Amino acid sequence: MEYEFGVSGKQYKIDVRSDGENYTIDFGDGPVPVDARPISENCLSLLVEGRSYKVSIAASEQKRYLHIDGYHFCLEEVEETARSGYVRGGSVASGEQSLAAPMPGTVVKIQVTEGDHVEKNQSLIIVESMKMENALRSPIDGRVKKIHYNDGDLVDAGVPLVEIAPLEGSAD
């Protein structure tokens, strides 16, 4: 099955194959074998090239929401959707970014205010999903342009939470 996901405003395609017991994932550089073992209904242990990963999964329609090592991904089937990911490029100004909810949840804490300068990878907002608190981080150095939600608000997957404008002269 082919999927697309976004990271820092860039879209990537992956191909996930299974023969029933074994999996391979291809990011375009050739297939990589993956040993997947269930931990619980919504959690897997993956062994990829000798490294172990714990993956929490939530599903909604054709989307799969993954939480891996503090990062969040929204996978969408290529045949079913247009390009999408948890970080989406803004349409108002060149280089603008919107940080979006990776899966349905509750805004627990907003750690910035409008106008704040932020650094790439700085935690901006905490969203609770599946009883886990997830820190959503800035994809660029920039300035917080707009915050769309408040602490305690329920949010759907993919909705923009925070808009970030790049700093003047930034190459991001």
Secondary structure, 3 states (H helix, E strand, C coil): CEEEEEECCEEEEEEEEECCCCEEEECCCCEEEEEEEEEECCEEEEEECCEEEEEEEEEECCEEEEEECCEEEEEEECCCCCCCCCEEECCCCCCCEEEECCCCEEEEEECCCCCCEECCCCEEEEEEECCEEEEEECCCCEEEEEECCCCCCEECCCCEEEEEEECCCCCC
